[in-house]
């Protein structure tokens, strides 16, 4: 895994490089850089590429929430090679842009759906202009983009590292764009919800507590929906990604959520003997989606 993974969550750019063969079989962290900034996402990504002196590297790039739509549909009953064509006509009236102006990709549904449920599929739709911008934006560094992905799938990759046998894993991450909840099992994303949190968590104690109380209520409702719709998943734990004040949310979840909740320690998931993680929770939050992108299985469909 020698490619560079880049992400531009609100207010930051992050770059990650990992390799196999770390201590205990963990991925070996070779690069973990975070740079604050308020420019456009593409500009932040290019500035990060300059900072790390990126030249002639394969690049993975993560889209931001405003760059794409993620739609859930009944999976068409067609052969795998016909899936994308069938999906295009199924989602055309759900798109923000005309069908000819978007690039679509499909996350394959599970091979079998429990309880006779019809298989569901996730469809990611991004404008051709955004895709083209990301594909061509790194030519000035003599680097080619091999993968463009979305945060939901990056978060699923982290969940895979936390998974208990025959149990699903839920993960919650938070940044200035809001909160992302995912639930997955054995590499398949089954459930995702986004909660708005304009500007991120407040630094004022009373305002932040109000935000966290509302988030806990939203999580309770979403976990109820998840377990009603996908009871066969048997979710084991709700894992919280690093972010400022994550310990406050954890305390509330332990008190109010029946599902066990735990904090993700990135230092236990990666071998950091060559490259240390930033100490700041805000910087670890910015790094989190790029780490997930770097864990993307080699050869997975883009």
N, C-alpha and C positions, 0 to 999 in steps of 0.2 A: 504494500500500500504506500506508494511513494508520491502520489499526486498531492497537490495542495488543495485543501477544502476551504472555501471562503464563504462567509455569511455577513450580512449587514443588518443586524437587528437595529431597531430605532436608537439613534444616538451613538452607534458603534460600528466598527468593522472588526472581524475576527478571522484569523488564519490558523489552520491546524494541519499538521502532517503527522501521520502515524506509520508505524511499521510493525510487522509481525515479530514474534520471538522475544517478547518481553518476559520479565520474571513472572513465574506462575502461569504462563500462557496468556498473560494480558497483552493488549496492544501496547506497543512502545511509543511513547510520546516524543516526537522529534522537534516539533514546532508548536507553540501555543502563544500567539500574539493577539493582543486586543488594542485597538486604537479608537479613542473617542472622536466624534465628529458629527456635524449637523448638515453636511452636504447631501446631495441625492445619493441613493443607494449605490448606483454605478460609480459615482465619483469616490465614495468611501471605499468601495472595493478596489478601484484602481490606485487610490492612495495607499491602501494596505499592501498591494502588490509592489509598489515602489519601496515601501518601508522595509519589506522583507527581501528586497532585491531579487524578485522573482524573474527568472529567465529560463525559457525553454523547458517549462514544466507542464505536465498535464494538470488541468484545473477542474475542480468540482465547485459548482456555484449553487447556493441556496436562494430561492426566491423568497420575497417577503409577502406578508398576508395580502397587501394591496395589489400584488402583482398577478394574482391568479384567483380562480374560483375552484372550490373543491365540492363536487356534487356526488351525492349517493343515489344510486339507481338500482332497480332490479337488473341483475346481470342477464344480458341477452342469451338465449339458449342457442348459441352458435359455436362452431369450432374456434379454437384460440386464434387462428390466423385471420378469422373474420371479425374478431371482437371489436377492434378499433373502428372499422367501417360501420358496424351495427350501432355502436355507441354514438357515433357522430350524429346520426339521425335521431337517436333517442333523446339527446340532450340539446338539440339545436334551439328549442324554444325556451331553454333555461339559461342560456348564455347572455351575458351583458353585451357582447359584441356579435356581429354577424359570424356565422359559422366559418366563412372563408377567411376571417381575420384572426382565427385562434388556432393554437396548437394544442391537441388533446393527448393525454396519456391515461391509461387505465391500470389501476392496481388490481391484479387478478383476484377474483373472489376465491374463498376456500373451495377445495375440491368437492367437499360434501358439506351440506348445511344440516346442522343438528335439528331434530324434531320436525323434519319435513319442511322447514322454513325455506322459502325461495332465497337463493344466494344473492347477496348484495355486492355491488362493486363501487369503488370510489373512482371518480373521473376528475382529473386535474385539467383545467383549461386556462391557458395563459395567452395573452395577445402575441401575435407574431412579432410585433415591434419589440416587446420586452425580450422575447426569446432571441431575436436577432441581435439586440443590444448586448445581451449577456454573452452570446456566442462570439461576437466580434470584438468585444471590449478589451480583450487581453492579447490581441494580435501585436500590439505595440511592445509586448514583453516576449514576443516569439513563443507564446504559450497558447495551447489549444484547449478549449473546454470539452471535456469528455462526458460530463454529466451536469444536467440542471435538475434540481430536486426541490422538494417542498418541506417545510418544517414538520408536518405531521409524520412523514416517512423518516426523517432524521430522528425524531423523538422515538419512533418505533424501534430504530436501531439501538438506541440506548436501553429501551425496555427489554430487548432481547438479551442484554447482558445481565439483567436483574431477574430474569424469569425463573420461577420455580417449576419443576416438572409437572405437566398436565394442569397448570394454573395460568390464568391470564394476568397481565401486569398493567396497572394504570399509572400514568405519569402526568404530573402537572408542572408546567413551566410558566414563568411570568416575566414579561418585560413591558416597556412603555406602550406597546401595541395591544396589550391585554394578556389574558391567560389562555393557555392551550392545554386541554385535557385529552389524552389518548388512552385507548385500551387495546391491547394486542396480545396475540398468543401464537407461538411458533412461527413468527415472521409475518403474520397476517394482521393488518390493521382492521379492527372490527368497529371501532367507535371513536368519534372525535367531536369535541365541542370547543367553541371559542367564546370567552367571556370578555366583554369590553372593559377596559380599565384605562381610560384616557389619561395620558401623561404618566402612567405607572403609579406605584404606591406613594402616598403622601409622606413627607417627613414630619408632619404634625401628628402627634400621638392620637388625638381624638378623631381626626379625619381618617387616619390610617385604620384605626379600629373599626370605624363604620364601613370602610372598604372591605376589610377582612371579614366582618360579620356577614356582609352581603355575599361575598365570595363563598363562604362556608355554606350559606343557604343554597346558592347556585350549584355547588358541588353535591350537596345532599340530594337535590332534585335530579341532577345528572346521573349520579350513581344509582339512584332508584330506577331511572329509565334504562340505564345500561343493564342492570341485573334483571329487569323485567323482559327486555327485548333479547338479551343474550345470557339467559340463566345458565346455559351449558358452559360458559367461559370460566366460571368459578374464579373470579378475581381474587388474588391473594393479598395485595398490598397497594395502597396509593403512595407512590414515591414523589417527593417534591424535589424538583431541580433546584440548584443553588440560586438564590436571589437575596437581595437585602431584606431583612426582617422575615426570612423564611421560618425562623424559630418561633416567631409569634403566630404565624399561620399554623404551624405544626401543633402548637399547644392547643389552639382552638379545635383543630381536627381531632386530636386525641380525646378531647372533651365531648365533641358533638357528633362525630362520624363513627358509625359502627365498624367501618372497614379500617384495618390497621394502617397507620400512616407513618412514613419514615422519610428522612432526608437522604438524598443521594450524595455520597462522598465520591467525587470524581477521582480522588487520589487512590481509591481502592479498585476502580474500574480500569485504570491505566497505569502502566509502569512509567513513573515520572523520574526515573533515575538520571536520564539524560537532559530532560527539560522539565522544569517545575511549572506548576499551575500558578496563575496569579492568585494572590491571597484575597483580594477584594471580592466579596460576593457579587457585586454588580458586574465585575469583569468576568467572573465565572459564569454568570447568567448569560453574558454576551457570547462567551465561548461555547456554551452548551450546545446550541444547534449546529455549530461547525464541527464539534466533536461527533455528533450523531451522523452528520453527513460523511465524515471521514470513515465511519464504521459501515457505510453502505456496502452490502455484499458485492464483490466483483462480478460483473456480468449481469447484474440485475437490470431489467429493462428500464430505459430512461423515460 
